[in-house]
């Protein structure tokens, strides 16, 4: 009834709707769609995986890039500088609703999680010398060879930290 205009919505009720959706009142009114930042990712720095938030939740919420599905997309914040021009503080957006390393990751910039240590990095993924392992490349750091991965997901968008004041 609110959507059709048959019943007026109060500010208090609108705030309840915004709270239930995990966004601010202004975001709801302005139609800004946000996605969760689920942790950090290392670029030359070891970052342990902390993506253990309930679906749709994270450290904070940031604007979803245009064209990405906000129901499937999450972001991580870069820590380190081995993937220049991507620098510390950048946000990387990806979708991961599978385990393992899909073929579309090969040769692409990806968020990856190591199988052994659980550390999470942003790297370019290539096949390793043996089945089931991968070589991980940085733009200005030594490659990591024959690494077993728990999962990898292509980076769909990247944004500097100061865009939108994030």
LUMVEXFI-446730 format. One record per residue (C-alpha): residue in one letter; x, y, z; residue number from 0. Coordinates in Angstrom, 3 decimals. Example, Ala and Ser with C-alpha at 12.3 -4.5 7.8 and 13.67 -1.06 7.14 Angstrom:
<pts>
+------+----------+----------+----------+-----+
: code :     east :    north :       up : pos :
+------+----------+----------+----------+-----+
:    a :   12.300 :   -4.500 :    7.800 :   0 :
:    s :   13.670 :   -1.060 :    7.140 :   1 :
+------+----------+----------+----------+-----+
</pts>
This chain:
<pts>
+------+----------+----------+----------+-----+
: code :     east :    north :       up : pos :
+------+----------+----------+----------+-----+
:    x :    0.000 :    0.000 :    0.000 :   0 :
:    x :    2.965 :    2.330 :    0.670 :   1 :
:    x :    4.354 :    1.730 :   -2.801 :   2 :
:    x :    1.033 :    2.493 :   -4.499 :   3 :
:    x :    0.439 :    5.620 :   -2.407 :   4 :
:    x :   -2.786 :    4.320 :   -0.824 :   5 :
:    x :   -1.276 :    4.660 :    2.644 :   6 :
:    x :    1.288 :    7.235 :    3.782 :   7 :
:    x :    4.394 :    5.942 :    5.540 :   8 :
:    x :    5.684 :    7.647 :    8.667 :   9 :
:    x :    9.332 :    8.564 :    9.150 :  10 :
:    x :    9.539 :    6.119 :   12.060 :  11 :
:    x :    8.205 :    3.259 :    9.923 :  12 :
:    x :   10.550 :    4.225 :    7.073 :  13 :
:    x :   13.457 :    4.099 :    9.548 :  14 :
:    x :   12.366 :    0.591 :   10.586 :  15 :
:    x :   12.395 :   -0.481 :    6.920 :  16 :
:    x :   15.864 :    1.038 :    6.455 :  17 :
:    x :   17.123 :   -0.781 :    9.569 :  18 :
:    x :   15.712 :   -4.069 :    8.327 :  19 :
:    x :   17.483 :   -3.566 :    4.986 :  20 :
:    x :   20.749 :   -2.618 :    6.673 :  21 :
:    x :   20.963 :    0.849 :    5.172 :  22 :
:    x :   20.495 :    4.425 :    6.285 :  23 :
:    x :   17.283 :    6.376 :    5.944 :  24 :
:    x :   18.827 :    8.715 :    3.343 :  25 :
:    x :   20.131 :    5.745 :    1.370 :  26 :
:    x :   16.628 :    4.321 :    1.265 :  27 :
:    x :   15.142 :    7.621 :    0.092 :  28 :
:    x :   17.912 :    8.368 :   -2.416 :  29 :
:    x :   17.945 :    4.789 :   -3.695 :  30 :
:    x :   21.668 :    4.254 :   -3.059 :  31 :
:    x :   22.305 :    0.522 :   -3.060 :  32 :
:    x :   25.070 :   -0.674 :   -0.770 :  33 :
:    x :   27.041 :   -3.873 :   -0.295 :  34 :
:    x :   29.040 :   -5.104 :    2.698 :  35 :
:    x :   32.811 :   -4.817 :    3.103 :  36 :
:    x :   33.512 :   -8.324 :    4.414 :  37 :
:    x :   37.158 :   -7.877 :    5.357 :  38 :
:    x :   40.605 :   -7.027 :    4.038 :  39 :
:    x :   42.731 :   -8.564 :    1.326 :  40 :
:    x :   46.521 :   -8.548 :    1.165 :  41 :
:    x :   48.540 :   -6.974 :   -1.627 :  42 :
:    x :   52.013 :   -7.809 :   -0.376 :  43 :
:    x :   50.691 :   -8.126 :    3.163 :  44 :
:    x :   49.380 :  -11.315 :    4.756 :  45 :
:    x :   45.719 :  -10.882 :    5.685 :  46 :
:    x :   43.914 :  -13.710 :    7.423 :  47 :
:    x :   40.413 :  -14.370 :    6.174 :  48 :
:    x :   37.697 :  -12.817 :    8.307 :  49 :
:    x :   34.720 :  -13.246 :    5.972 :  50 :
:    x :   32.532 :  -14.824 :    8.628 :  51 :
:    x :   29.723 :  -12.285 :    8.704 :  52 :
:    x :   26.105 :  -13.303 :    8.191 :  53 :
:    x :   24.883 :  -12.887 :    4.604 :  54 :
:    x :   24.532 :   -9.200 :    3.751 :  55 :
:    x :   26.595 :   -7.961 :    6.707 :  56 :
:    x :   30.208 :   -6.866 :    7.108 :  57 :
:    x :   32.566 :   -4.288 :    8.598 :  58 :
:    x :   30.589 :   -1.482 :    6.939 :  59 :
:    x :   28.426 :   -0.820 :    3.882 :  60 :
:    x :   29.617 :    0.909 :    0.688 :  61 :
:    x :   27.948 :    1.946 :   -2.562 :  62 :
:    x :   27.487 :   -0.951 :   -4.976 :  63 :
:    x :   29.107 :   -0.357 :   -8.380 :  64 :
:    x :   26.676 :    0.163 :  -11.232 :  65 :
:    x :   25.783 :   -3.036 :  -13.050 :  66 :
:    x :   26.663 :   -5.444 :  -10.230 :  67 :
:    x :   24.034 :   -7.468 :   -8.375 :  68 :
:    x :   23.926 :   -6.093 :   -4.805 :  69 :
:    x :   22.486 :   -9.398 :   -3.574 :  70 :
:    x :   25.600 :  -11.297 :   -4.731 :  71 :
:    x :   28.380 :   -8.674 :   -4.507 :  72 :
:    x :   30.723 :   -7.995 :   -1.590 :  73 :
:    x :   33.792 :   -5.799 :   -1.181 :  74 :
:    x :   37.179 :   -6.159 :    0.499 :  75 :
:    x :   39.645 :   -3.429 :    1.419 :  76 :
:    x :   43.219 :   -3.691 :    0.110 :  77 :
:    x :   46.085 :   -3.776 :    2.576 :  78 :
:    x :   49.549 :   -3.355 :    1.015 :  79 :
:    x :   50.889 :   -2.059 :   -2.291 :  80 :
:    x :   52.083 :   -5.007 :   -4.406 :  81 :
:    x :   49.292 :   -4.586 :   -6.984 :  82 :
:    x :   49.939 :   -1.036 :   -8.175 :  83 :
:    x :   48.099 :    0.960 :   -9.465 :  84 :
:    x :   45.715 :   -0.522 :   -6.858 :  85 :
:    x :   46.887 :    0.903 :   -3.548 :  86 :
:    x :   46.221 :    0.403 :    0.131 :  87 :
:    x :   42.656 :    1.294 :    1.078 :  88 :
:    x :   41.128 :    0.548 :   -2.332 :  89 :
:    x :   37.888 :   -1.416 :   -2.396 :  90 :
:    x :   37.655 :   -4.505 :   -4.597 :  91 :
:    x :   34.228 :   -5.887 :   -5.497 :  92 :
:    x :   33.564 :   -9.527 :   -6.339 :  93 :
:    x :   30.914 :  -12.233 :   -6.327 :  94 :
:    x :   31.613 :  -15.660 :   -4.888 :  95 :
:    x :   28.896 :  -18.238 :   -4.545 :  96 :
:    x :   31.062 :  -21.320 :   -5.140 :  97 :
:    x :   34.205 :  -22.977 :   -3.821 :  98 :
:    x :   37.307 :  -23.670 :   -5.858 :  99 :
:    x :   38.860 :  -21.788 :   -8.752 : 100 :
:    x :   36.606 :  -21.351 :  -11.796 : 101 :
:    x :   38.191 :  -21.188 :  -15.259 : 102 :
:    x :   37.176 :  -17.528 :  -15.636 : 103 :
:    x :   39.750 :  -16.656 :  -12.928 : 104 :
:    x :   42.740 :  -17.719 :  -15.024 : 105 :
:    x :   44.773 :  -14.742 :  -16.205 : 106 :
:    x :   42.584 :  -12.307 :  -14.288 : 107 :
:    x :   42.919 :  -10.165 :  -11.200 : 108 :
:    x :   41.229 :  -12.090 :   -8.387 : 109 :
:    x :   40.596 :  -12.171 :   -4.690 : 110 :
:    x :   42.005 :  -15.533 :   -3.543 : 111 :
:    x :   42.208 :  -17.488 :   -0.313 : 112 :
:    x :   45.067 :  -19.925 :    0.265 : 113 :
:    x :   44.013 :  -23.440 :    1.212 : 114 :
:    x :   46.761 :  -24.070 :    3.771 : 115 :
:    x :   47.076 :  -20.827 :    5.706 : 116 :
:    x :   43.712 :  -19.209 :    5.028 : 117 :
:    x :   45.442 :  -15.964 :    4.048 : 118 :
:    x :   43.590 :  -13.822 :    1.525 : 119 :
:    x :   45.285 :  -11.882 :   -1.297 : 120 :
:    x :   44.572 :   -9.938 :   -4.448 : 121 :
:    x :   46.646 :  -11.492 :   -7.256 : 122 :
:    x :   46.599 :  -12.387 :  -10.934 : 123 :
:    x :   45.918 :  -16.155 :  -11.149 : 124 :
:    x :   47.649 :  -18.567 :  -13.526 : 125 :
:    x :   47.949 :  -22.350 :  -13.619 : 126 :
:    x :   50.747 :  -23.861 :  -11.550 : 127 :
:    x :   53.115 :  -26.639 :  -12.599 : 128 :
:    x :   50.947 :  -29.394 :  -11.126 : 129 :
:    x :   47.192 :  -29.985 :  -11.106 : 130 :
:    x :   45.362 :  -28.193 :   -8.319 : 131 :
:    x :   47.940 :  -25.466 :   -7.692 : 132 :
:    x :   48.233 :  -21.944 :   -9.046 : 133 :
:    x :   50.830 :  -19.239 :   -9.557 : 134 :
:    x :   49.859 :  -15.877 :   -8.094 : 135 :
:    x :   51.313 :  -12.740 :   -9.670 : 136 :
:    x :   51.678 :   -9.191 :   -8.377 : 137 :
:    x :   52.609 :   -6.121 :  -10.395 : 138 :
:    x :   55.597 :   -5.205 :   -8.221 : 139 :
:    x :   56.337 :   -8.160 :   -5.945 : 140 :
:    x :   57.679 :  -11.680 :   -6.290 : 141 :
:    x :   55.267 :  -14.313 :   -7.594 : 142 :
:    x :   53.902 :  -17.032 :   -5.354 : 143 :
:    x :   54.341 :  -20.375 :   -7.141 : 144 :
:    x :   52.317 :  -23.585 :   -6.923 : 145 :
:    x :   49.893 :  -22.386 :   -4.268 : 146 :
:    x :   46.818 :  -24.485 :   -3.389 : 147 :
:    x :   43.747 :  -22.239 :   -3.264 : 148 :
:    x :   40.565 :  -22.690 :   -1.274 : 149 :
:    x :   38.802 :  -20.332 :   -3.696 : 150 :
:    x :   39.313 :  -17.497 :   -6.166 : 151 :
:    x :   36.885 :  -14.876 :   -7.475 : 152 :
:    x :   37.503 :  -12.360 :  -10.278 : 153 :
:    x :   37.593 :   -8.700 :   -9.263 : 154 :
:    x :   34.568 :   -7.117 :  -10.949 : 155 :
:    x :   35.249 :   -3.506 :   -9.943 : 156 :
:    x :   37.848 :   -1.513 :   -8.015 : 157 :
:    x :   37.522 :    1.884 :   -6.377 : 158 :
:    x :   39.902 :    4.211 :   -4.510 : 159 :
:    x :   39.039 :    4.736 :   -0.838 : 160 :
:    x :   38.181 :    8.416 :   -1.068 : 161 :
:    x :   35.514 :    8.013 :   -3.741 : 162 :
:    x :   32.185 :    8.671 :   -1.973 : 163 :
:    x :   34.111 :    9.406 :    1.220 : 164 :
:    x :   34.709 :    5.699 :    1.915 : 165 :
+------+----------+----------+----------+-----+
</pts>
